Amino acid sequence: MTILFIGTGEIGVPALRWLVEHSGHRVTGVVCQPDKPAGRRQTLTPPATKTVARAAGLPVFQPERINDPAALDALLTPPPDLIVVMAYGQFLPRRLREGARLGCINLHASLLPRWRGASPIQSALAAGDPETGITVMHVVREMDAGDTLLAESTPIRPEDTGQSLHDRLADLAPKTLARALPLLENGTAPRHPQPPDRVTHCAKLNRTAARLDWSQPAVELERLIRAYHPWPGTHTLLPADHGGRLLKIFPPTQVVPLPADPGQPDAHRPGQIVAVDRESVVVATGHLALRLTSLQTEGQKRLPAREFLAGTRLEVGQLLGETRGS
């Protein structure tokens, strides 16, 4: 088969490499988003899939808008047998979805119909799902709503972060694709409609979503901190007498009981510091407390709690998360 690969994110790299090096099929080109500025110096940086494609000597297409007629002419001349999509970042027009003899499939990082949308990995972690996976589906106009072919699952581990789960799913994608391609090639690929009553959705993440709400239970906050690492990260605000500066919080954190006798009547307010020791800061939540062990003040470097506390004095009774100026 001839295959056109469409994908931008790092998660698609193992699938693309497998297609090029081990699938036995011919990849005719790679479509990805344009190069973008990255890092503190905003250096123009190519997508990871472009780097792989260039190393393999493949044509690379980076249209600003994939629905541009000239871009579609270039991608579909001659038409590929199959289009494989993973983490591209733009909606595909009908002409492209229907432009290959065997269709257009997408590798989605969830067990559909759960977690349609832009943040399935973080959403599965934050919700406490026991497992997730890679689903192969037919691409349709509605986001992630196409009939599914098959899926491979992986358990979500108690220590998983957004990064570790991302990497494991990336490595799972080639195995999933290897099962799907023969079915598509010989015309036996199943089509399973997604049950509407089991559909859940997830939105694109931004830094606003990463502000910790201490009124939530500690169990949920612990999962959120792991899910949002490294992007978009999680944060709160330092106490008012520290200027209310941004305080980033990193995994691991630990759910712990609240002190039995805190010694002051309001010590269990959500966001209130209820214990400080050499290795951690313990903060009250809506239910139980959360032990923080890795912290970073805006503009500074990430530090273990021991080193952080040596330079930033935090005390029992202080409140995290108050709005600046309040």
N, C-alpha and C positions, 0 to 999 in steps of 0.2 A: 504493500500500500504506500501511497504518498500521503504524508501528513503535514499539515500546517499547524504549528504550535503557537498559541496565543497566551502570553502570560508575562507578568512583570515582577511579582514578588519573589522573595527568597524561597518561599515554600514550594515554588514550582521547579526549582533547579534540579533536584534529584529525578523528577519525572522527565524533564527535558534531557538530562544526561542519559537516562535509561533508553529513551527513544532513539537517541543518536548512536549510542554505543552498543546496545544489547537487544533492541527490539526486533531487528531484522527488517525493519521498514525504513523508508527514505523520508527524512524530514526535509521539506522543500524550503522552509524559511521559518523565522521567528518574528512574531509581532509583539512589541512591548511599548510601554509608555515612553515619551521623550526623556532624555537625560534631565536630571533635576539637581539643583544646588543641595549640598549636604554638609553637615558638620559646622563648626563655629566659623570657619572661613568661607562657608557656602561655596565649596568647590563643586563644579559641575560634574556629576557622577552618573555613570550609566547604570541601568538596572542590572541585577545579577544575571538575568536570563540573556541579556545582550552579551555580557562577557563570555558566557558559555557558548553562545552561538558563534561569536567571532572566533573563538579558539577552535571551533569545529569547522570553520570555513563556510558557515551558513549565511544566506542573505538575511539581513535584519531590516524590519520595517518599523518605523516609529511615528506614525501619523498623529498629529495633534488631535484629530477627530477621526475615528475609524469609520464613521458613516460618510466621509467625504467620497464622492463618486470616483475620483482619480485614485484614491487609496484602495478602494474596493476593486477597481480594475486591475491594479498591480497585484493584489493578493489572490485574485481568482483567475489569473491568466498564467498558465492553464489551471483549471479547477483541481484542487487536491481531492484525493479519495475521502479523506477524513480531516476534520478540524478538532483539535484537542485544546481545551481552554483550562487554565488554572491561575486564579488570582491576577486577572488582567486589570480591572479597575474602570472599564467603560462598558456600557450596554452595547450589545452586538446587534446591528441592524438585520432585518429579515433577509436581505440579499446575502449576507455572510452566513447567517444561521442555516440557510438552505442552499448554500453555494457548493457544498461538497457531496459527492455521490452517496456516501454512507452517513452523512449528517454531521452534526456538531455536538460534541459532548463536553461536559464540564466536570472537573474533579473538585468537589466542594468539601471543605474541612469540617464536616459534621455528619451525623447520622440523620439525614433528611427523613421526614419533614421537620425535624427539630433544628432550630437555629438557622433559618434562612436569613441571609443578610451579610453585612460586612464584618461582623466581629464574632464568628461562631466559636472560635477557640476560647477567647476570654469569657464568652457568655456561658459555655459549658462548664468551665472551671468555677466561675462565680456562683452559678446555680447549684453547685454540688452534684452535678451529674456523675454517675458511676462510670460512664464510658463515653467515648466519642469515636470518630473515625473519618474515613474518606468515602464519600458517595460519588459514584459515577452517574450522571444524569444527562438526559437530552436537553439542550439549551432551547428555551422558549422565550417569548417576549417578557413575561413576568419573571422577576428575579428569583432564581433558584426554585422555580415551580414546576420544572419539567418532570416527565416520567423518569424514574430511576431504573438503572440496569442492575447494579449490584453495589455492595459496600464491604469495606474491611473495617473492623472495629479494634480499638485499643482501650484498655482500662485507664481511667484517670487516677493517678497515684496521689497519696496525701501530700507529698512534697512537690508536686508538679507546679511549675510556674507557666505563665503564658509562653515564655521562651522554650522551656523544655518540652511542652506539649506541641508547640509549633514544629520543633525539630523532629519529634517522633512521627508526627503526621506527615511531614515532608518525606521522611524515609519510607512511610507506608504507601505513599502515592504510586511508586513504580509497581509494587506488588498488585495494587488494585487495577492499574492500567493493564498489566500483563494478563490479568483475568478477562478484562473487557474486550481487548482488541480482537482476539480470535472469534469471539461471539459476533462482533460487528462485521468482521471480514466474511464469515460464512453465513450471515443472515439469520443467526439464531439468538441475537441479543434480546432479552426480555424487556418489556416496558411495563413498569409498575406505577400506576398513578399514586400520587402522594395523598394519603388520607387527610381530608381537610380538617377533621376534628383534632388532629395531632400536630398541626402546624404551629410553630412558634417563630418569632422574628427577633432579630437583633440589629441595632443601629450601628452606624459608623462611630467610632470612639473619638473623643477629643479630651483635652486636659480638664475641661469643666466637669466631665463625668468622673474624674479621678479624685475629686474632693471628698474626703472621708466624712461620713455622717455618723458621729459617735452615738447617736440614739439607736442605731442599728445593733443587733446582737453581735457579740464578739466573734462568733462562729462565721457569720456572714462577712464581717470585715476581714477576718483572716484569709478567707477564700478570695475576696476581692483584691487584697494586696498581692497575693500570688498571681491571680489572673491578669492583673494589669502590669505585671513586671515582664519586660522592661517598658512597654508602651501601653497606655500613656503614663504609667507610674501612678502612685497615690500620694496624696499630700494632705496636710492640715495646716493650721497656723500656730506659731509659737504663742505663749501667753502674752497678754497686752504689755507687761513690763519688759518684754523682750522686743517690743516694737511690732508685734503681730506679723513677723516675717514668715515666709513660706517655709514649711518643714516637710521635706520629703521622707517617706517611710518605705522601707524595703523589707522583703522577706529575708529570713524567716521571722514570723511572729508566733506567739503562743497564746492560746486561750487559757486563762487562769481564773480561779475564784476571786471574788472581791474580798478584801480584808474583812475579817469578822467584826473587828472593832476599830474603825478608822479614827476614832477620837474626835470627829467633828460631824455635825449633823448633815452637812451638804456634801460630804466627801464622795458620795456615789452619784453625783451628777454626771451624765454622759460627757465625756471629754476631759473629766477632771483627773489629774494625776493622783493616784492613790498609793504609789510606792515608787521609790527610787533606790536602786542599789548600784554596786560597781559595774554590773553587766547589763542593766536594762532599766527601762522606764515602764511602769504599769499604768494603764489608762482605763478608767471606767467606761463602759459602753451601755447600750440599752439592756443588755443581759450579760452578766459576767464581765470580765476585764480582759485586756489584751496587753501582753508583754512585748515591748518593742526593743529590738536589739541592733538595728542598723538604721542610721539616721543621716540626714544631710540638710543643712541650712542653705537657702538659695545663695548662689554665688560661691559656695564652698564645696569641698569634696565629700564624698560619702565616707562615713566613719562607723566603726563599731561603737556601740553605746558607751563603752568605757572611755574611749578617746573623745567622743562627742561631749560627754558630761564634764570632762576635764576643762573644756573651753566654754561651755554653755551651762550655766547653773539652772537646773530645774528642781522644783520643790513640790512636796506633797501639798495638795490644795489648789495648785495653779490649774488653769483651765486652758486646754488646747482647742483650737478651732473657732474662737470668737472672731467675728468680723472685725477687720481693721478699723480703728477709730471708734468702736463701740464701747 
